[in-house]
């Protein structure tokens, strides 16, 4: 999106910045997945599906 492009231009200046952004994105994705797997486990436990 345009907003993402603007953020990239503002914050990503070097190759190290790119690597740091990739690490942050990876950690964010991992945390999101863990959270949603936990929610699904709880729904399955509560509703037997």
ChimeraX commands (.cxc) that place a marker at each C-alpha (Angstrom):
marker #1 position 0.00,0.00,0.00 radius 0.5
marker #1 position 0.99,3.63,-0.23 radius 0.5
marker #1 position 1.27,3.87,3.56 radius 0.5
marker #1 position 3.70,0.94,3.67 radius 0.5
marker #1 position 5.80,2.51,0.93 radius 0.5
marker #1 position 5.99,5.78,2.85 radius 0.5
marker #1 position 7.07,3.93,6.00 radius 0.5
marker #1 position 9.75,2.05,4.08 radius 0.5
marker #1 position 11.13,5.26,2.65 radius 0.5
marker #1 position 11.14,6.90,6.08 radius 0.5
marker #1 position 12.75,4.11,8.09 radius 0.5
marker #1 position 14.70,1.79,5.78 radius 0.5
marker #1 position 17.94,3.45,4.74 radius 0.5
marker #1 position 20.56,0.68,4.90 radius 0.5
marker #1 position 20.84,-3.08,4.40 radius 0.5
marker #1 position 21.03,-3.42,8.18 radius 0.5
marker #1 position 17.69,-1.60,8.45 radius 0.5
marker #1 position 16.21,-4.11,6.00 radius 0.5
marker #1 position 17.53,-7.03,8.05 radius 0.5
marker #1 position 16.20,-5.52,11.27 radius 0.5
marker #1 position 12.78,-4.96,9.71 radius 0.5
marker #1 position 12.68,-8.56,8.48 radius 0.5
marker #1 position 13.54,-9.85,11.96 radius 0.5
marker #1 position 10.81,-7.67,13.49 radius 0.5
marker #1 position 8.28,-8.86,10.91 radius 0.5
marker #1 position 9.21,-12.48,11.56 radius 0.5
marker #1 position 8.80,-12.07,15.32 radius 0.5
marker #1 position 5.47,-10.31,14.82 radius 0.5
marker #1 position 4.19,-13.08,12.56 radius 0.5
marker #1 position 5.34,-15.74,15.03 radius 0.5
marker #1 position 3.58,-13.97,17.93 radius 0.5
marker #1 position 0.39,-13.53,15.88 radius 0.5
marker #1 position 0.38,-17.21,14.96 radius 0.5
marker #1 position 1.00,-18.34,18.55 radius 0.5
marker #1 position -1.83,-16.12,19.80 radius 0.5
marker #1 position -4.31,-17.42,17.24 radius 0.5
marker #1 position -3.33,-21.05,17.81 radius 0.5
marker #1 position -3.94,-20.49,21.53 radius 0.5
marker #1 position -7.36,-18.99,20.82 radius 0.5
marker #1 position -8.25,-21.94,18.59 radius 0.5
marker #1 position -7.11,-24.44,21.24 radius 0.5
marker #1 position -9.31,-22.72,23.82 radius 0.5
marker #1 position -12.32,-22.65,21.48 radius 0.5
marker #1 position -11.86,-26.34,20.75 radius 0.5
marker #1 position -11.61,-27.11,24.46 radius 0.5
marker #1 position -14.71,-25.09,25.34 radius 0.5
marker #1 position -16.89,-26.18,22.45 radius 0.5
marker #1 position -15.65,-29.72,21.67 radius 0.5
marker #1 position -14.90,-29.23,18.00 radius 0.5
marker link #1:1,2 radius 0.2
marker link #1:2,3 radius 0.2
marker link #1:3,4 radius 0.2
marker link #1:4,5 radius 0.2
marker link #1:5,6 radius 0.2
marker link #1:6,7 radius 0.2
marker link #1:7,8 radius 0.2
marker link #1:8,9 radius 0.2
marker link #1:9,10 radius 0.2
marker link #1:10,11 radius 0.2
marker link #1:11,12 radius 0.2
marker link #1:12,13 radius 0.2
marker link #1:13,14 radius 0.2
marker link #1:14,15 radius 0.2
marker link #1:15,16 radius 0.2
marker link #1:16,17 radius 0.2
marker link #1:17,18 radius 0.2
marker link #1:18,19 radius 0.2
marker link #1:19,20 radius 0.2
marker link #1:20,21 radius 0.2
marker link #1:21,22 radius 0.2
marker link #1:22,23 radius 0.2
marker link #1:23,24 radius 0.2
marker link #1:24,25 radius 0.2
marker link #1:25,26 radius 0.2
marker link #1:26,27 radius 0.2
marker link #1:27,28 radius 0.2
marker link #1:28,29 radius 0.2
marker link #1:29,30 radius 0.2
marker link #1:30,31 radius 0.2
marker link #1:31,32 radius 0.2
marker link #1:32,33 radius 0.2
marker link #1:33,34 radius 0.2
marker link #1:34,35 radius 0.2
marker link #1:35,36 radius 0.2
marker link #1:36,37 radius 0.2
marker link #1:37,38 radius 0.2
marker link #1:38,39 radius 0.2
marker link #1:39,40 radius 0.2
marker link #1:40,41 radius 0.2
marker link #1:41,42 radius 0.2
marker link #1:42,43 radius 0.2
marker link #1:43,44 radius 0.2
marker link #1:44,45 radius 0.2
marker link #1:45,46 radius 0.2
marker link #1:46,47 radius 0.2
marker link #1:47,48 radius 0.2
marker link #1:48,49 radius 0.2
view
